[in-house]
Amino acid sequence: SYSEVVPIDGPPSFRGQAVKYVYKLTIGCQRVNSPIMLLRVPFRVLVLQGMPDPPFPQDEEVSPSNPFLEEEEASRQDATTLERALDMLMVTTSRRCPHMFNITNTRGKVAKFCIFKTVYRLGEDVIGTFNFSEGDIPCLQYSVSLQSEEEIQQQYQRRPGQPVSVAGHGRHLESCLHTASSHFSLPIPLNVTPGFSTEIVALRWRLHFEFVTAREPMEPPTVLQNQSDVTVWAGAEHVDVDTFSWNLPIKVLPTNPALASYMSQFTGTNSINI
């Protein structure tokens, strides 16, 4: 048997546009009077940065307890580092505190936006709602994109002022003219890299919003109360619009490695012939 400890302060597995961190296990084997054969087995590493040591007091309950198990309290004190990290991860990403934002441009208020939390783990859905009834400017269309930013530290940039690399991981587009409220749901893939920072690169996550608003008020279609005929409303052929964007930073943390392994691109069996 063979065992090795992954460095707790190492970077996570990451394949960016300028930086790549790859972990693999290299196995060498040789028979007498035969060449050396090598087998390289890649594996993925997830890192939860910023975890204190210990992550929480010993007497603090952060996970559900079972009163019918007498040995649970003793086993919790002997929990491994992985178990403690998973407990802290669940507590951190389970806290919900609605955040409200007023979406405005130079002409006035467009909508009110609500997001229930800003810290997520891999595999979760980012959910947000819009309330356009409180806006003064009609919104014709909006889009929300889940993006990651890869920023190279200044001393490691290939050229001064190297721009930040942005990658998209999902987008929601919706037309919302005469809509009182709307919502979106963007899943965070299991195969992406959570946010992290090293002396070379920093990976951050954000929601990128784009809005298309009308410059002039647009009256909604009116239907008379006693009208029995079918009413057809046709939109305007030409509308003067303004566009603007907004970025909302969020935190993306790892998830249970057992869940992340479902998205692995590699099989669990490897062989070498000597």
N, C-alpha and C positions, 0 to 999 in steps of 0.2 A: 504494500500500500504506500501511497504518497500523499502528503498534505503540505499545504503552503498557506500562509496568511496574506491576504490582500492588504496592502498598506491602507490604513484608515485615512490618511491625508492625501491619497492619490487622486488624480482626476477621474471622472467617469468616462465611459466609452462614448466617443464623440467623433462624428464624421462631418466636419464643417467644410466651408469653401476655402479656408486658408489654413486650418489646423485640424489635425486628426489624432485622436488618442485611441489606440487599439490594444486590446489585451489578447494574448494567446498563450497556450501551453505547448511547448515544443518538447517532443519525446524522441529521443535517439535510441536506436537499437542496432546491434551488430553481431553477426555470427563470425566464427573463425574463418579467415581467408575470404571474407565477403565485405562489400562496401557498407558504409554506415547508412542506415535508412532513418529518415526524419519524418515525424508526424506532427503537424501543427493543428492544434484544436483551438479555434477562437471561442471566446466567451465574453459575455457582456457584464460590465460593472456599473452599478448604480450607487451614487454617493449622495448622502444626505448631509450637506454642508451646514455648518453653524450649530451642530448638535452639542449642547453642553455636556460636561462630564462630572457627575452623572446627569442625564437629561432631565430628571425631576427628583424631588425628595423621595426617600424610600417609603415614607408613610403616606404618600399622596396616591390616591387611587385614580388612575387615568384610563382604566379599561373595565369593562363589565365584570362583575364578580358573581360567583355562584355560591350561595350560602350552603348548599348541600355538599360541597367539597371541602373537607377539613384541611387538606394539605395544600389548598390553593395559595394561602397566604405565604407559606414557606417556600413554595415553588416560585412565587412571584419575586421574592428577594433574591433568588438564585437565577433570575432571568439572564439570558445572554445579551450581548450588546445588540444583536439583530432584533431580539424581541423588544428591548427597550426603545430602539429606534423606531420600530413599527408602531409601538404604543404612542410615542410622541408624534409621529406622523399622522396617525388617525385623529388625535386630539387637535392638532394644529389645523388640519383641513376640514374638520367637522364644525368648527365655529362659524356661525352665520351671523353677520351683522350687515343689514342692508345699507348700501352706499347710494346716495342720491346725487345726481348731477344735472344741472341745467344746461342744455345744449343751446348755444346762442351763436349768432354771427353778427356782422356789422349792422344788420337791419333790425334785429330783435331776437326774441326767444323762439326757438324752433320746437323744442320738446323737452320733456323731463325723462331722464334715463335712470333706471334702478338696476343695480347688480347686487346679488345677495352675499357675495364674498369675493375676495381677490386672491385667495390662496387655494390652489388646486393640486391634486396629484394626478399622475398619468392615468388615463382611462376615464377621468371624470368629464362631465359636460359643463361647459360654461354657459350659463343661462342669464339672460338679461331682458328687461322689458322697457318699452317706450310708451310714453303718454303724450300724444300729439294734441290732445284737446286743450292743453294748457299753453300751447304755442301761439305766437302771433304771426309767424311766417309759415305759409303752407309748404310742407315737405312732400316732394314728388317721389323720391326714392332714397333708400339708404342701403348701405352694405357694411357688414362687419366681418373682418378677417382676423384669424388667429395667426400671429407672426412671431418668429424668433429673430433676435438680433445678435449677430456675432461680431464683437468688437475686439480688435487686436490692440494690445497695450502699446503705447506710443514707442517704447524702446525696441519693440519687435516688428514694427511696421516696415513693409518693403519700401514704401515711399512715404514722405511726410504727408500727413492729412489723408491717409488711406480711409476710404469711407466704410461705414458699418454695413456689413452684409445682412440683408433681410431675406428670410425664407418664409413662404406661406404654407400653412398646414390646414387650411379649411376656410370657407367663405360662405356667408349667408347674404343673399341679395333679395330685396323685396320692394315692390312699388307700394306706396302708402298714401297716395292722394285721397283726401277725405276720409282717412282712417283715424279713428279716435285713439286706438292703442294697438300695439304690436309687440312681438317678442321674438327672440332667436335662441337657438341652442347649437353650440359648436363643441363637438367631442374632441378631447385631447388624445391623440393617438398614443398607443402603448409603446410604439417603437421609436419615439423621439427622445431627445436628451433633456432632462430637467435643467433648470437654470443652475449655473455654477460659475466660479471665477477662479482663475489661476494667474500666475505671474505673466502668462503669455496671452490668454484670451479670456473674455467674459461673455457668457451667454445669458441673455435676458429674454423675457417673454412679454408680449403686449397684445392688446386688442386695437386694431386699426379701423376707425370709423370713417366713412365717406357719406356725405349728405348732398343731395341735389334739391335746392329750394327755389321757389318761384319768386320773382321780383315784385309781382303784383298779386293782390288777393284773387283767389279763384273761388267763385260761388259754387256750392254743391248743387246737384240736380234737385229740383223741387217736384214733389208729387202732391197733387190736391187730394184732400181727404175723401171726396165723393167721386173721384175720377175712376172710371171702370176700364178705360182703354189702357193698353200697354204703353209705357213711356220708355223711350230709348234716349239715353244720354250719350252724346258724342263729345269726347275730349277735344280741347283746342288743338289746332294743327301746329301752331307756333307759340312757344312759351319762352319768355326770357327767364333764364335761370342763373343761379349762382351755385358754385360747388365749393365745399370746404371739407377738411379732414381733421381728425382728432385721434390721438393715441392715448390709451389707458394702460399703464403698466400693471401686470399681474405677476404672481409668483407661481411657478410650476415645480412641484416637488416630486421625488420618486414615488413608486408604489411598491407593493409587496413583490419581491423578485419572482415568486411563484406565478403571479399574474402576468408580469412582464415577459416571462419565458414563453407564454403562449404565442407571442409575436416573433419568436426567434426564427431567423432564416436558416438555421443550421439544424441538422438532425442530431439526435442524442447518441448515436452510435458511430464510432470511428474505429478503423482497423488499419494495421500495418503488416505488410508481408515481408519477411526476411529470408 
